[in-house]
Each structure stands twice: as structure tokens, then as C-alpha cells.
Amino acid sequence: MDLYSLIYPICFYSSSLLISFPFLKIMKYYEARLFSLVVLSIVTFVVAYFIPFKTAFYLCFVILLLISMWSIRSVKIDFTELAFVLVFAFFIFLRFLNPDILDCEKLMDMAFLSSVLKSNAFPPTDPFFAGGKIDFYYYFGHVISACITLMSFAPPEIGYNIAIATLPAYSSILIFGLLREYTEKYAVLGVCISIFSGNAYSVFDFFRRILQGVKIDGSYYWNSTRVVEKTINEFPYFSFIHADLHAHVVAIPLKILLLVLLYRCWKGENRYIPLITPLMFVIFATNSWDFPLMFLFALITAAISKREVSIKLLISTILSLIPIFILYSSMNVPSAKFFYVEDHSDLIQFLSYALFPLILAYSYYLDRKLIYALPAALSFIISPILLVLSPLAVLSAYRAIRRDFLAAVILIGVLAFILPEFVAIESRLNTVFKFYLIGWLFLTIPSSINIKSFFRTKAKYLFLILLILCLIYPLAATPVRYNARALTLDGMNYIKYLDGDYEAIKWLRGKSGIVLEGGYTSYKYGGRVAAFTGNPSVVAWVNHEVLWRRNGEELGKRMSDVRKFFSTQSCDEMKSIVHKYNVSYIFVGFEEKRVFSANSTLIGMCFKKVFESRGTTIFASNDSVLGIKR
């Protein structure tokens, strides 16, 4: 049991609490908790274009801590902090059980995090394509994660798991704080519905397995996110326990923060208006898929706000386009293609995902002329799911025009479900994937405010049944997902059982230079040296690189050269490949032997061995690495 690793989340918690103190003078306690991290990340991000990232971070962090010490005497810890502490502790516990940074896209996210941490100047180097930069991907979420890692004083493989645990914690404190203003007594239930709940398919699948005697295993945990054919349908709780530190996951609390701050603006609290500009930029830089609907959300909020707020909020929103344009113009992003969608979601499949949020959203309008919106359901002849979405859209638009902020939130949620039926960006799969998460959050959060009305009538029993059904997935899927007992936060723990890779990676982390490693496929163990050291690999994760760079021919050449290096017996051929890519280190470990049957003895005849442990060997490829002067 590695209890020592638990010191790091305590360090992060203390640091995150301290840096929020200066912001309490301009905003609510639960808002300041995340907004302080956002500000720290923005300033560090900008400064890191001129100096090394770690230097930029510590400079900004120390300044913020000094300001915090000045105001610490007047600070009182708010009750909403309990939501952060409990949720953070819960997810730290889960990652303590199974901290492995492996499978799906975890190694990719770890690689980007390591590259940010090791960057001498932004943009960071591409860890999977030596000589390239991460100028094709919106990596601000990894900047936030890197800041969390440094605030915890943890090594990156532990910082990754701490960052994962912060995301549901920040989401929960924001929802809990907002709902307490509307319905103090039932705010915790709103957090459960928004964050700690599963979809209708997970309920159906649970009882089907019970009745048929089918084991509740990993397929149960996974299948609930693949319910609409040819798409991905994650919901917040799955995203959090799945633990990919991906852009769409980091963006979850950011969208909630925007909702909360726009609510303040709508209420006429002018001091919040300037904050929308940087937050809109952060949302774009973290997960650009969210930006169109979030920008529309801000415009609608400006339109339904009081006149003295409306123009200022509109200007603040539009001003965000300036830093967004500067960032976008500095990147080499493949142009996004919009296209008309011919495929439409099946109604039953859609309800398998969205039934519970829709029930809650409709409950918000039960006493508000629901019957007049029912004719809109006839639009189902265009797309089946419009049968249940069109009336809700009409009601929400009608109420939003009458300056109902929560109706405007629901309207954005409905649009997030409707738009992928007609238009897609890049692919319908990814459009549904990213937009449905918005739909889930923007239907469940405002609808949760209506919980108190349930408990005034006999409808409370129906709500309790709904709540129980929502909680089936967390109760059943969590033990399946976290059935290990690693008892550490070290995300590299599993590597200890793969020859001497663990010790070799730790050694190489302190060095700099391009690494030649084997195993270049995505989703598996390939690219692990680049991922955990921050030193770029000649080539790895080619399935992703070809999408990012559209350079299939060059990737093919690099794959061929790596294969040739580990299969040839000629020192001249090896040295030619090493010289071609300016390689500093050659890594021969578990993956190289598994994929290429790499021979350390043969390679050692051509290059100088600089590290060896339990069958894993690192070779230096040139005199400059060895410190030899010619």
C-alpha cells in the first residue's frame, strides 16, 4: 500500500484552496474555487510562450499565493466546500484502487500532459511525432491538468490521477452551490442527478442481466455509452470513472462554470460580465466542440438580460473572439468540415440515453402551457427524436423570450440534441459524442431546481423512483470499473511488471532528446516512453497522428524505419535511421521485444549502453548524449 502517494492530493487541495482566496472579493465561494484555477492556467499559458512552462507556472503560482496570504484573515470556508471535499476524496479513492494510465486514450492524454510539463516554450512538442509541435490540437485542458500536477508537487503519473479526481469535484461544488440558492434542502439531489447518474439503457441492461443470469461485468460499464447506433454517448459519471483526461472531460466543469457566471450576469451582477471573455476563450481552447453552443448561450443570455447588462455582456462575449482568433491563427488545425446529416437517431435508442434528462426537463414546464407546444411533435416526420424534443424546444424558446434564464439553459440543451440530426462537424459520431454531453448537463442542472416542487405533492414518490433508477449505474458500474486493489496513485504501477520499463522510464525522464521506441499503435502500450517522459518518440499512435496531421505517407516511412531498425543486423542501417531522426536514446524494453523481437545484444554492438534494469536497456545514440567532445 502506497500511502505516501496520498500526500499529493492533500497538497493540491491545500494549494487550490489558497489560490481561491483573492477571488472571494468579486465572486461566490463555490465559483472562486474553479475560476482561480482557470486564471492561473490562463496566465501560465500566455507566459509559457516566452519561458519554460514550469518556470511560468511557479512564477504565477507564487505571486497568487502571496496575494492570498494578504487576504487569508478575512476568509471563511463556505459550507459548499463539503461537496468538493467529499467528491474529490471519493474519486481519489477510486483512482487509488486502480490508477493505471493505460487503455483507450489515457496514454495519449498522459503524453500531452508530460509534453506540456517539459515544454521550454509553447506550443509543446508532439510526443508521438518527433520534430512536430502540438499545434493541431486544443491542449488547454492539458495545461490545466499540468497546473494541477504542479500544485500537488506530484510526479506526472500521480498528477494525472489527481487531475481526474478534481473534475467531478469542481463540477459538484458548482452545481451544489448554484442549487442551494434555489432549493437549499435538495441541492445534493441535483448533484446526484446531474453528475452521479446513469442513463435509461443502464437500467434496462441491469435488470435484463439480473433476470437472465448474465454477469454484470465490464461490458455493462461500457455498453451504456454506445446506445445510439454508430455514435458515442457518454454521460458525466461514465466520463469521470472512465478517467481519460480528454478535452471533453476537462470541459465539463468549465461549461458548468460558464452557466453559473452567465446566471450572475442575467441577474444584473455587472462585476461578472468581464469574466465571460476569458472563460469563453478557455472553453474554445479546451474543447472547441463546445464553443458554438456556448457562444450562442452567451448571446441568448445577453438578449434576455436587462438593458444595462445586455449590451455589456454582448460586448464581453464578442471580445472573446479576439484571443480565440489569435490562438486559432497560430495553429495548424485541419479545417473542420460541416456537412448535412442523412442518418437520424432511432427514437428508442435516443430515449435509452436521454429519457431521464428529458423527464426532468419537461417537469419544469408542467404548469406552463405544455399542451400548446404538443403540435410541434409533428416534426417527427423529419427526424424521429423530434417527437420528444420539438415541444420542449418550443416551450423553452417561449419562456426564454420572456426572460426565463433556466428556460434558456434548457433550450441550449435541447439544441445540443437536435443539431446532430441535421448537421455534423467532421463526423456524426464525434458531433453526437460532444453535443450530447452538453445536452445532458443543460437539461439536468436547471431541471434540478424544480426538485423542491416534487416534494410538495405526491409526485415526490415518482421522483424518488426516478432517482433510484438513475443511481443504479453508479452503484453497479463503479465496482466493475474499479475491481483492482493497487492501493497507490502511481499511474505507472502496472509497468513494474513489464520487465524493467518502470525504472528505465524513470531514469529517462530526467534526460532530454528524441527517443526511438517500438510499438506505435494507438490505445495500447505503444508510445509509453514518450507518454511518461515527455521526450518525443520518432513515431507512435499513428491512428491519431494521421487524423491530426493528414500525413499518412510520412507516418508510413517512419513506421517502416522503426521496424527496420529493430529487425536489421547492420550497424550502418541502424545509425542511418538514428541520424535521420536525430535520435538521442534507443529504448529496448517489453514492447520492443514483444512487437519486433528486438535484440539488445545486437544493438549494444552499435551503440553505448547507458541504462539497464531487469531486461530493459537504454542506449545512447550519439556523442553529445554521452558528453564526449570531438
URLINUR-V446412 format. One record per residue. N is the residue number from 1. PHI is phi in whole degrees, -180 to 180 (999 if undefined). PSI is psi as a letter, one per 40 degrees, with the letter a starting at -180 (999 if undefined). Layout:
BEGIN
n=N phi=PHI psi=PSI
n=N phi=PHI psi=PSI
END
This chain:
BEGIN
n=1 phi=999 psi=h
n=2 phi=-100 psi=g
n=3 phi=-67 psi=d
n=4 phi=-59 psi=d
n=5 phi=-66 psi=e
n=6 phi=-77 psi=e
n=7 phi=-66 psi=d
n=8 phi=-65 psi=d
n=9 phi=-64 psi=d
n=10 phi=-67 psi=d
n=11 phi=-62 psi=d
n=12 phi=-62 psi=d
n=13 phi=-58 psi=d
n=14 phi=-64 psi=d
n=15 phi=-64 psi=d
n=16 phi=-66 psi=d
n=17 phi=-68 psi=d
n=18 phi=-65 psi=d
n=19 phi=-71 psi=e
n=20 phi=-81 psi=e
n=21 phi=-59 psi=d
n=22 phi=-63 psi=d
n=23 phi=-84 psi=e
n=24 phi=-68 psi=e
n=25 phi=-76 psi=e
n=26 phi=-118 psi=e
n=27 phi=-153 psi=i
n=28 phi=-66 psi=i
n=29 phi=-57 psi=d
n=30 phi=-70 psi=d
n=31 phi=-77 psi=d
n=32 phi=-65 psi=d
n=33 phi=-59 psi=d
n=34 phi=-89 psi=d
n=35 phi=-62 psi=d
n=36 phi=-63 psi=d
n=37 phi=-66 psi=d
n=38 phi=-62 psi=d
n=39 phi=-63 psi=d
n=40 phi=-58 psi=d
n=41 phi=-69 psi=d
n=42 phi=-62 psi=d
n=43 phi=-64 psi=d
n=44 phi=-61 psi=d
n=45 phi=-58 psi=d
n=46 phi=-68 psi=d
n=47 phi=-65 psi=d
n=48 phi=-70 psi=e
n=49 phi=-76 psi=e
n=50 phi=-118 psi=d
n=51 phi=-138 psi=i
n=52 phi=-56 psi=i
n=53 phi=-57 psi=d
n=54 phi=-63 psi=d
n=55 phi=-63 psi=d
n=56 phi=-61 psi=d
n=57 phi=-63 psi=d
n=58 phi=-64 psi=d
n=59 phi=-61 psi=d
n=60 phi=-69 psi=d
n=61 phi=-64 psi=d
n=62 phi=-64 psi=d
n=63 phi=-60 psi=d
n=64 phi=-66 psi=d
n=65 phi=-65 psi=d
n=66 phi=-64 psi=d
n=67 phi=-64 psi=d
n=68 phi=-65 psi=d
n=69 phi=-62 psi=d
n=70 phi=-68 psi=d
n=71 phi=-108 psi=e
n=72 phi=-67 psi=d
n=73 phi=-66 psi=d
n=74 phi=-93 psi=e
n=75 phi=-90 psi=h
n=76 phi=-124 psi=h
n=77 phi=-70 psi=h
n=78 phi=-83 psi=i
n=79 phi=-60 psi=d
n=80 phi=-64 psi=e
n=81 phi=-59 psi=d
n=82 phi=-60 psi=d
n=83 phi=-63 psi=d
n=84 phi=-64 psi=d
n=85 phi=-61 psi=d
n=86 phi=-67 psi=d
n=87 phi=-70 psi=d
n=88 phi=-60 psi=d
n=89 phi=-63 psi=d
n=90 phi=-64 psi=d
n=91 phi=-76 psi=d
n=92 phi=-64 psi=d
n=93 phi=-61 psi=d
n=94 phi=-62 psi=d
n=95 phi=-69 psi=d
n=96 phi=-68 psi=d
n=97 phi=-74 psi=d
n=98 phi=-141 psi=g
n=99 phi=-91 psi=e
n=100 phi=-57 psi=h
n=101 phi=-96 psi=g
n=102 phi=-158 psi=i
n=103 phi=72 psi=i
n=104 phi=52 psi=b
n=105 phi=-113 psi=f
n=106 phi=-66 psi=d
n=107 phi=-65 psi=d
n=108 phi=-63 psi=d
n=109 phi=-66 psi=d
n=110 phi=-64 psi=d
n=111 phi=-64 psi=d
n=112 phi=-66 psi=d
n=113 phi=-62 psi=d
n=114 phi=-64 psi=d
n=115 phi=-66 psi=d
n=116 phi=-62 psi=d
n=117 phi=-63 psi=d
n=118 phi=-95 psi=e
n=119 phi=-68 psi=h
n=120 phi=-88 psi=d
n=121 phi=-166 psi=h
n=122 phi=-75 psi=i
n=123 phi=-73 psi=i
n=124 phi=-66 psi=i
n=125 phi=-72 psi=i
n=126 phi=-76 psi=h
n=127 phi=-69 psi=e
n=128 phi=-109 psi=e
n=129 phi=-153 psi=g
n=130 phi=-54 psi=h
n=131 phi=95 psi=e
n=132 phi=-97 psi=i
n=133 phi=-120 psi=i
n=134 phi=-83 psi=g
n=135 phi=-113 psi=e
n=136 phi=-113 psi=e
n=137 phi=-143 psi=i
n=138 phi=-84 psi=h
n=139 phi=-105 psi=e
n=140 phi=-64 psi=d
n=141 phi=-60 psi=d
n=142 phi=-76 psi=d
n=143 phi=-66 psi=d
n=144 phi=-59 psi=d
n=145 phi=-65 psi=d
n=146 phi=-66 psi=d
n=147 phi=-63 psi=d
n=148 phi=-61 psi=d
n=149 phi=-61 psi=d
n=150 phi=-71 psi=d
n=151 phi=-67 psi=d
n=152 phi=-91 psi=e
n=153 phi=58 psi=f
n=154 phi=-102 psi=i
n=155 phi=-65 psi=i
n=156 phi=-56 psi=d
n=157 phi=-69 psi=e
n=158 phi=-93 psi=d
n=159 phi=-58 psi=d
n=160 phi=-54 psi=d
n=161 phi=-71 psi=d
n=162 phi=-67 psi=d
n=163 phi=-60 psi=d
n=164 phi=-58 psi=d
n=165 phi=-70 psi=d
n=166 phi=-72 psi=d
n=167 phi=-64 psi=d
n=168 phi=-67 psi=d
n=169 phi=-67 psi=d
n=170 phi=-64 psi=d
n=171 phi=-61 psi=d
n=172 phi=-68 psi=d
n=173 phi=-67 psi=d
n=174 phi=-67 psi=d
n=175 phi=-67 psi=d
n=176 phi=-61 psi=d
n=177 phi=-64 psi=d
n=178 phi=-65 psi=d
n=179 phi=-69 psi=d
n=180 phi=-64 psi=d
n=181 phi=-73 psi=d
n=182 phi=-95 psi=d
n=183 phi=-144 psi=g
n=184 phi=-52 psi=d
n=185 phi=-69 psi=d
n=186 phi=-115 psi=e
n=187 phi=-61 psi=d
n=188 phi=-63 psi=d
n=189 phi=-68 psi=d
n=190 phi=-64 psi=d
n=191 phi=-64 psi=d
n=192 phi=-60 psi=d
n=193 phi=-68 psi=d
n=194 phi=-79 psi=d
n=195 phi=-110 psi=d
n=196 phi=-103 psi=f
n=197 phi=-147 psi=i
n=198 phi=-111 psi=i
n=199 phi=-94 psi=i
n=200 phi=-66 psi=d
n=201 phi=-60 psi=d
n=202 phi=-63 psi=d
n=203 phi=-71 psi=d
n=204 phi=-59 psi=d
n=205 phi=-66 psi=d
n=206 phi=-62 psi=d
n=207 phi=-71 psi=d
n=208 phi=-62 psi=d
n=209 phi=-67 psi=d
n=210 phi=-63 psi=d
n=211 phi=-70 psi=d
n=212 phi=-95 psi=e
n=213 phi=70 psi=f
n=214 phi=-89 psi=h
n=215 phi=-66 psi=h
n=216 phi=-85 psi=h
n=217 phi=-127 psi=a
n=218 phi=-61 psi=d
n=219 phi=-68 psi=d
n=220 phi=-66 psi=d
n=221 phi=-60 psi=d
n=222 phi=-87 psi=d
n=223 phi=-64 psi=d
n=224 phi=-68 psi=e
n=225 phi=-107 psi=e
n=226 phi=-132 psi=f
n=227 phi=-95 psi=d
n=228 phi=-93 psi=h
n=229 phi=-53 psi=h
n=230 phi=64 psi=f
n=231 phi=-139 psi=i
n=232 phi=-115 psi=h
n=233 phi=-134 psi=g
n=234 phi=-73 psi=i
n=235 phi=-128 psi=i
n=236 phi=-53 psi=d
n=237 phi=-65 psi=d
n=238 phi=-60 psi=d
n=239 phi=-58 psi=d
n=240 phi=-74 psi=d
n=241 phi=-81 psi=d
n=242 phi=-65 psi=d
n=243 phi=74 psi=f
n=244 phi=-74 psi=h
n=245 phi=-85 psi=f
n=246 phi=-93 psi=i
n=247 phi=-56 psi=d
n=248 phi=-68 psi=d
n=249 phi=-81 psi=d
n=250 phi=-61 psi=d
n=251 phi=-75 psi=e
n=252 phi=-59 psi=d
n=253 phi=-66 psi=d
n=254 phi=-67 psi=d
n=255 phi=-65 psi=d
n=256 phi=-66 psi=d
n=257 phi=-62 psi=d
n=258 phi=-61 psi=d
n=259 phi=-57 psi=d
n=260 phi=-66 psi=d
n=261 phi=-69 psi=d
n=262 phi=-67 psi=d
n=263 phi=-61 psi=d
n=264 phi=-63 psi=d
n=265 phi=-62 psi=d
n=266 phi=-60 psi=d
n=267 phi=-75 psi=e
n=268 phi=97 psi=e
n=269 phi=-88 psi=g
n=270 phi=-61 psi=d
n=271 phi=-65 psi=e
n=272 phi=-83 psi=e
n=273 phi=-60 psi=d
n=274 phi=-64 psi=e
n=275 phi=-73 psi=e
n=276 phi=-68 psi=d
n=277 phi=-59 psi=d
n=278 phi=-66 psi=d
n=279 phi=-69 psi=d
n=280 phi=-63 psi=d
n=281 phi=-62 psi=d
n=282 phi=-62 psi=d
n=283 phi=-62 psi=d
n=284 phi=-64 psi=d
n=285 phi=-72 psi=e
n=286 phi=-89 psi=d
n=287 phi=-148 psi=g
n=288 phi=-61 psi=d
n=289 phi=-60 psi=d
n=290 phi=-77 psi=d
n=291 phi=-61 psi=d
n=292 phi=-55 psi=d
n=293 phi=-73 psi=d
n=294 phi=-70 psi=d
n=295 phi=-65 psi=d
n=296 phi=-62 psi=d
n=297 phi=-59 psi=d
n=298 phi=-66 psi=d
n=299 phi=-65 psi=d
n=300 phi=-63 psi=d
n=301 phi=-61 psi=d
n=302 phi=-62 psi=d
n=303 phi=-68 psi=d
n=304 phi=-101 psi=e
n=305 phi=-86 psi=i
n=306 phi=-63 psi=i
n=307 phi=-57 psi=d
n=308 phi=-69 psi=e
n=309 phi=-95 psi=d
n=310 phi=-54 psi=d
n=311 phi=-67 psi=d
n=312 phi=-63 psi=d
n=313 phi=-68 psi=d
n=314 phi=-62 psi=d
n=315 phi=-64 psi=d
n=316 phi=-61 psi=d
n=317 phi=-67 psi=d
n=318 phi=-67 psi=d
n=319 phi=-61 psi=d
n=320 phi=-63 psi=d
n=321 phi=-68 psi=d
n=322 phi=-67 psi=d
n=323 phi=-64 psi=d
n=324 phi=-64 psi=d
n=325 phi=-64 psi=d
n=326 phi=-62 psi=d
n=327 phi=-64 psi=d
n=328 phi=-62 psi=d
n=329 phi=-69 psi=e
n=330 phi=-91 psi=e
n=331 phi=-107 psi=i
n=332 phi=-113 psi=g
n=333 phi=-90 psi=h
n=334 phi=-57 psi=h
n=335 phi=-60 psi=h
n=336 phi=-74 psi=h
n=337 phi=-104 psi=h
n=338 phi=-93 psi=h
n=339 phi=-149 psi=i
n=340 phi=-75 psi=h
n=341 phi=-95 psi=h
n=342 phi=-97 psi=d
n=343 phi=-78 psi=i
n=344 phi=-127 psi=i
n=345 phi=-69 psi=h
n=346 phi=-70 psi=h
n=347 phi=-61 psi=d
n=348 phi=-66 psi=d
n=349 phi=-64 psi=d
n=350 phi=-63 psi=d
n=351 phi=-66 psi=d
n=352 phi=-62 psi=d
n=353 phi=-93 psi=d
n=354 phi=-104 psi=e
n=355 phi=-58 psi=d
n=356 phi=-64 psi=d
n=357 phi=-60 psi=d
n=358 phi=-67 psi=d
n=359 phi=-59 psi=d
n=360 phi=-65 psi=d
n=361 phi=-65 psi=d
n=362 phi=-65 psi=d
n=363 phi=-63 psi=d
n=364 phi=-68 psi=d
n=365 phi=-112 psi=e
n=366 phi=-59 psi=d
n=367 phi=-106 psi=f
n=368 phi=-130 psi=f
n=369 phi=60 psi=f
n=370 phi=-58 psi=d
n=371 phi=-61 psi=d
n=372 phi=-72 psi=e
n=373 phi=-94 psi=e
n=374 phi=-61 psi=d
n=375 phi=-57 psi=d
n=376 phi=-63 psi=e
n=377 phi=-63 psi=e
n=378 phi=-62 psi=e
n=379 phi=-68 psi=e
n=380 phi=-61 psi=e
n=381 phi=-67 psi=e
n=382 phi=-84 psi=d
n=383 phi=-149 psi=h
n=384 phi=-54 psi=d
n=385 phi=-74 psi=e
n=386 phi=-66 psi=e
n=387 phi=-57 psi=d
n=388 phi=-103 psi=e
n=389 phi=-95 psi=d
n=390 phi=-61 psi=d
n=391 phi=-59 psi=d
n=392 phi=-66 psi=d
n=393 phi=-65 psi=d
n=394 phi=-64 psi=d
n=395 phi=-61 psi=d
n=396 phi=-66 psi=d
n=397 phi=-64 psi=d
n=398 phi=-62 psi=d
n=399 phi=-71 psi=d
n=400 phi=-65 psi=d
n=401 phi=-60 psi=d
n=402 phi=-88 psi=f
n=403 phi=68 psi=f
n=404 phi=-96 psi=h
n=405 phi=-63 psi=d
n=406 phi=-64 psi=d
n=407 phi=-65 psi=d
n=408 phi=-66 psi=d
n=409 phi=-63 psi=d
n=410 phi=-62 psi=d
n=411 phi=-60 psi=d
n=412 phi=-63 psi=d
n=413 phi=-62 psi=d
n=414 phi=-66 psi=d
n=415 phi=-62 psi=d
n=416 phi=-63 psi=d
n=417 phi=-84 psi=d
n=418 phi=-78 psi=d
n=419 phi=-56 psi=d
n=420 phi=-66 psi=e
n=421 phi=-78 psi=e
n=422 phi=-124 psi=d
n=423 phi=-141 psi=i
n=424 phi=-136 psi=i
n=425 phi=-114 psi=h
n=426 phi=70 psi=c
n=427 phi=-154 psi=i
n=428 phi=-67 psi=d
n=429 phi=-55 psi=d
n=430 phi=-73 psi=d
n=431 phi=-66 psi=d
n=432 phi=-61 psi=d
n=433 phi=-53 psi=d
n=434 phi=-77 psi=d
n=435 phi=-72 psi=d
n=436 phi=-65 psi=d
n=437 phi=-63 psi=d
n=438 phi=-62 psi=d
n=439 phi=-57 psi=d
n=440 phi=-60 psi=d
n=441 phi=-66 psi=d
n=442 phi=-81 psi=e
n=443 phi=-97 psi=d
n=444 phi=-77 psi=d
n=445 phi=-67 psi=d
n=446 phi=-67 psi=d
n=447 phi=-67 psi=d
n=448 phi=-64 psi=d
n=449 phi=-65 psi=d
n=450 phi=-85 psi=e
n=451 phi=-58 psi=d
n=452 phi=-61 psi=d
n=453 phi=-69 psi=d
n=454 phi=-62 psi=d
n=455 phi=-78 psi=e
n=456 phi=-91 psi=e
n=457 phi=-133 psi=a
n=458 phi=-70 psi=e
n=459 phi=-65 psi=e
n=460 phi=-61 psi=d
n=461 phi=-70 psi=d
n=462 phi=-66 psi=d
n=463 phi=-65 psi=d
n=464 phi=-62 psi=d
n=465 phi=-64 psi=d
n=466 phi=-60 psi=d
n=467 phi=-62 psi=d
n=468 phi=-62 psi=d
n=469 phi=-64 psi=d
n=470 phi=-63 psi=d
n=471 phi=-87 psi=e
n=472 phi=-61 psi=d
n=473 phi=-61 psi=d
n=474 phi=-57 psi=d
n=475 phi=-71 psi=d
n=476 phi=-93 psi=d
n=477 phi=-82 psi=d
n=478 phi=-61 psi=d
n=479 phi=-64 psi=d
n=480 phi=-71 psi=d
n=481 phi=-69 psi=d
n=482 phi=-116 psi=g
n=483 phi=-98 psi=e
n=484 phi=-92 psi=i
n=485 phi=-137 psi=f
n=486 phi=-68 psi=d
n=487 phi=57 psi=f
n=488 phi=-160 psi=i
n=489 phi=-100 psi=e
n=490 phi=-74 psi=h
n=491 phi=-69 psi=e
n=492 phi=-97 psi=e
n=493 phi=-56 psi=d
n=494 phi=-66 psi=d
n=495 phi=-71 psi=e
n=496 phi=-60 psi=d
n=497 phi=-101 psi=e
n=498 phi=-117 psi=g
n=499 phi=55 psi=a
n=500 phi=-102 psi=f
n=501 phi=-58 psi=d
n=502 phi=-61 psi=d
n=503 phi=-67 psi=d
n=504 phi=-66 psi=d
n=505 phi=-65 psi=d
n=506 phi=-60 psi=d
n=507 phi=-66 psi=d
n=508 phi=-72 psi=d
n=509 phi=-60 psi=d
n=510 phi=-81 psi=e
n=511 phi=-110 psi=i
n=512 phi=-131 psi=i
n=513 phi=139 psi=i
n=514 phi=-76 psi=h
n=515 phi=-114 psi=h
n=516 phi=-103 psi=h
n=517 phi=-130 psi=i
n=518 phi=-100 psi=i
n=519 phi=81 psi=g
n=520 phi=-113 psi=e
n=521 phi=-81 psi=i
n=522 phi=-85 psi=i
n=523 phi=74 psi=e
n=524 phi=-114 psi=a
n=525 phi=-86 psi=e
n=526 phi=-64 psi=i
n=527 phi=78 psi=e
n=528 phi=-70 psi=d
n=529 phi=-67 psi=d
n=530 phi=-62 psi=d
n=531 phi=-64 psi=d
n=532 phi=-99 psi=e
n=533 phi=-107 psi=d
n=534 phi=82 psi=e
n=535 phi=-89 psi=h
n=536 phi=-66 psi=i
n=537 phi=-92 psi=i
n=538 phi=-56 psi=d
n=539 phi=-161 psi=i
n=540 phi=-162 psi=i
n=541 phi=48 psi=f
n=542 phi=-65 psi=d
n=543 phi=-59 psi=d
n=544 phi=-84 psi=d
n=545 phi=-58 psi=d
n=546 phi=-68 psi=d
n=547 phi=-75 psi=d
n=548 phi=-74 psi=d
n=549 phi=-106 psi=e
n=550 phi=54 psi=f
n=551 phi=-125 psi=f
n=552 phi=-55 psi=d
n=553 phi=-65 psi=d
n=554 phi=-66 psi=d
n=555 phi=-62 psi=d
n=556 phi=-60 psi=d
n=557 phi=-63 psi=d
n=558 phi=-67 psi=d
n=559 phi=-60 psi=d
n=560 phi=-64 psi=d
n=561 phi=-67 psi=d
n=562 phi=-64 psi=d
n=563 phi=-61 psi=d
n=564 phi=-65 psi=d
n=565 phi=-58 psi=d
n=566 phi=-83 psi=e
n=567 phi=-110 psi=d
n=568 phi=-76 psi=i
n=569 phi=-110 psi=e
n=570 phi=-99 psi=h
n=571 phi=-63 psi=d
n=572 phi=-62 psi=d
n=573 phi=-66 psi=d
n=574 phi=-60 psi=d
n=575 phi=-68 psi=d
n=576 phi=-65 psi=d
n=577 phi=-67 psi=d
n=578 phi=-62 psi=d
n=579 phi=-67 psi=d
n=580 phi=-59 psi=d
n=581 phi=-107 psi=e
n=582 phi=56 psi=f
n=583 phi=-72 psi=h
n=584 phi=-100 psi=d
n=585 phi=-133 psi=i
n=586 phi=-113 psi=h
n=587 phi=-107 psi=h
n=588 phi=-122 psi=h
n=589 phi=-137 psi=a
n=590 phi=-55 psi=d
n=591 phi=-71 psi=d
n=592 phi=-65 psi=d
n=593 phi=-74 psi=d
n=594 phi=-71 psi=d
n=595 phi=-85 psi=d
n=596 phi=-115 psi=e
n=597 phi=54 psi=f
n=598 phi=-60 psi=i
n=599 phi=-111 psi=h
n=600 phi=-64 psi=d
n=601 phi=-63 psi=d
n=602 phi=-66 psi=d
n=603 phi=-64 psi=d
n=604 phi=-67 psi=e
n=605 phi=-77 psi=e
n=606 phi=-110 psi=d
n=607 phi=-136 psi=i
n=608 phi=-82 psi=h
n=609 phi=-76 psi=h
n=610 phi=-117 psi=e
n=611 phi=-157 psi=i
n=612 phi=-152 psi=h
n=613 phi=-158 psi=h
n=614 phi=49 psi=f
n=615 phi=93 psi=e
n=616 phi=-104 psi=h
n=617 phi=-129 psi=i
n=618 phi=-118 psi=h
n=619 phi=-115 psi=i
n=620 phi=-89 psi=h
n=621 phi=-105 psi=e
n=622 phi=-152 psi=i
n=623 phi=-66 psi=d
n=624 phi=-65 psi=d
n=625 phi=-67 psi=d
n=626 phi=-77 psi=e
n=627 phi=80 psi=f
n=628 phi=-91 psi=h
n=629 phi=-99 psi=h
n=630 phi=-103 psi=999
END
